[in-house]
């Protein structure tokens, strides 16, 4: 039987990592297998209309997506036969998400997919199970399986939040902070409370304490929203008690979204920080027929360069499905400026923010009071203070709604976009003008583009609630609507400068909520 390497599954040895031990062949692990879509051509034609913002573009229900464009029963049967042959068991199958989760011993997976799994040690990633080279599949799964995720369990993404440092920074602007409600007022959000909506939030670790949430919402005079914890792949709500860890991300996301849309249900999807966990959690949020989120907020990501091609494609397919059923996905663009923290002197953009199917959210530094913003510039607090992620994708082409745009360089000059431009929009993100939150019992001020994704998600939830229908994939409409965002024209994020119109620091700008609602 011939084996075929799975396209895009090649893994290199991560620079700076070394093999420290062989894996125990009898250890049990779980792996997520992604299958091809039924009727791919028809799906692509339908998506073209949605991506162009065509008036006659038809959205699908979750059930229609499953029936018409899920995984075929035949493909699932082929994979199950292969699993049985190798002694692997099926833990979960989901035709709509096109995923099958397999469980088995490491030895069985090594033989099934022709890989060797070893334990690696890396200075920043710690110890992880990894592999090098490609994953192989037999003849009858060639072209049927599009990704095999979870053989490698290295930490895939990082949260994009920044806690305000205790020292007083050496800059003219005094530090200030805002509650989410004050920002909703400054950004002229339309009236509403997100009634009838569900906001999905994806978290790769940490947890929230109900006491923190209750205290926080009470301090704002807002009723506590209904928060539902959804565990994905053996994960759940596990607060660590460390306010500098992922608890800050989880709590920040819930507090911002919940304060602005308190009548919405907030479904928090907890998973492990690996490419398999991340993709599976977003997929479960998109396909969730119980909570049915109409908008999803993602505050985690990593430079495009650290993803395998199969992982990025599988993730992008999930985000494309979200657009097909009218779910808006807001993703943080990163907190390390135009280099995205890679440190190789080149420019990088963050994924999933660089997917053409998400609303990528960059960061600003803001001054204002009441309903008027007096000064707003690109968030850039210097090398250690953080800056708005943004730039040009090396993985995705220029989408229809960005055609003809160019990126302005900080050194002067403009260059026509050669790939998807990031971000699309922005909002307050500097920790020096950050958000008042309560994490692990402490009042703290947090910033980062992490805060901007739930801010925009809550705005979308308010608009959806008032409209009684989801606005869905918003990018084509926002790019057509001049003046729906406050144009940011000052500052840079390293390599790119803010300018009139779209730029690779703050996108179209920060929201004027009432105008955004009118545009959508």
Secondary structure by P-SEA (a helix, b strand, c coil): ccccccccccccccccccccccccccbbbbbbbbbbbcaaaaaaaaaaaaaaccccbbbbcaaaaaacccccaaaaaaaaaaaaaaccccccccccccbbbbbbcaaaaaaaabbbbbbbbbcccccccccccbbbbcccccccccccccccccccccccccccccccccccccbbbbcaaaaaaaacccccccccbbbbbbbcbbbbbaaaaaaaaaaacccccbbbbbbccccccccccccccaaaaaaaaaaaaaaacccbbbbbbbbcccaaaaaaaaaaaaacccccccbbbbccccccccccaaaaaaaaaaaaaaaaabbbbbbbcccccccccccccbbbbbcccccccccccbbbbbcccccccccccccccccccccbbbbbbcccccccccccbbbbbccbbbbcccccccccccccccccbbbbbbccccccccccaaaaaaaaaaaaaaaaaaacccccccaaaaaacccccccccccccccccccccccccccccccaaaaaaaac
